[in-house]
Amino acid sequence: MNTEQINAEELTELGIESEAFGASASNSSWVRRHLRRIASSQLLMWAALVIVFSVLPLLWLQAGNVTDADIWWHMRTGEWILQHHQIPHVDPFSATTMGHPWVDYSWLFDLGANFVVAHFDLASILWFQIAMYAVITAALLNLLSSLGMRFWAALGLTALAVFAMVQTFSPQPEAFTIFFFILEFHVLLWAERTGRFKALWALPVLFALWANIHIEFVSGLFLLGAFCIEPALEWPFRHSSETARETRLPHRQLWLVLMASLLATLANPFGVGLYQTAIHYARDTKVYDLISELHAMEFRNLDDWLVLLLLMLGCFCLGRSRRVRPVWLLLMTWAAWMSFRSLKEMWLVPVVACALIASRHRWNPVSRRKIGLQLPSATAATVFVVLIAGAGYLHANSQRLLRVVSDSYPVGAVSYIHQHHLQGPILNDFSWGGFLIYALPEIPVYIDGRTNVHSQEEVLQAIALYRGDPGWHRNPGLRQAKLVICSYSLPLAALLARDPHYRVVYNDATSLLFEAVEPANNGKSEGPAKP
């Protein structure tokens, strides 16, 4: 075989390999085009959106859980405001703190809660929870999309985030805080990307509304303050070649917006009292071990692990970035500390981590695909039909929800008190105080979940009483009470059942109602007999 033949064979083999490689590349290109065509399908996008917006609400409709402990006193407070044409500045509901100063920082939410339930029914509590879930999910998805994330990446990250903070979707004013926090992030990052700094002046208006709905507007102030001090945070990195000033926000204007926002938060019925209440909550840390929603994450549920996953993804983005931006490090550290400290704040990591991950994407307003209004409109209409049909199929009506409430709260005992015109004072379980404020407006309760009214010492004394700790019979609330209502599961119930100074006048599967036969405060006795 001569050289010419070898070269011809080699060329032939190379040609075959070249054709094979070309065919493989062509097949790969065809697959990519096919996948892009599928991913860009409006029908597939619609189906995915309907699933994300419907799954959790359908589960809530099936469970019919309207047993939040605080929604009841919120509704009663709104009713009190309408009856007295003023906002309460002293406590009108508890016998132990009657007349003590009270900062009802969620008075606007209270009015709304009372209006909705009064004009609709008990099911409106559940529908409020669903509506806030839809609003928060839509706001987060829009934030990620506006930062340059593709539809499927933004939807997947949004679904991960909302499932991670599922415990925070309760019928409470905290839901508005999550929504307002996302809106604030949207304004800050959108103004930074587009250079339209006039949008920043929407923040004082947002804070004026926020401060009259929920005390956690201070989290929004922290977020705004973090962007204000960004130049100071970058000072240690000034010699780093990897540091780049990408922030286009004018910091002088940011400081003016922050000052205006601080002044806007004072446009409330209590003035600086809101900040005193925030300090009170930060100082009273002993109740964190006593109130379930203030407990730290125990990682017994999937959502706790999803929060950790999002924190790890955010930290990965920080570590992978070649350009240091310390403001994100500050925000992630703060969010992790708050979220892992209390279940009530666990939403901070998902929101901050999602914003950080999306901010790493390149933003090109020219290349961004406009979805238009057809897809969101079709999604909203479909989700509405699905949820209405689901509510009918699952019997999520007021009659069924009332049975759920009866299994968790002393509805039967309350009816007995009304029927027999029994008088207080009443001693009650801590978790039932809010419900009794709503169900027995004529009888002051012993204690309830308003921890800015009841000191942590009072909460600790109440817990010791329920446990039957030594000296339980000397508790002032018990000595003054004419009625005692408590759960079978409390040791106090067994102690009072054996005490001659109390008799059981009503009992059902949920609660026991005791009436004082010989109250200790009439001077005839030193206290209940020891068991």
Disulfide bonds with the S-S distance in Angstrom:
none
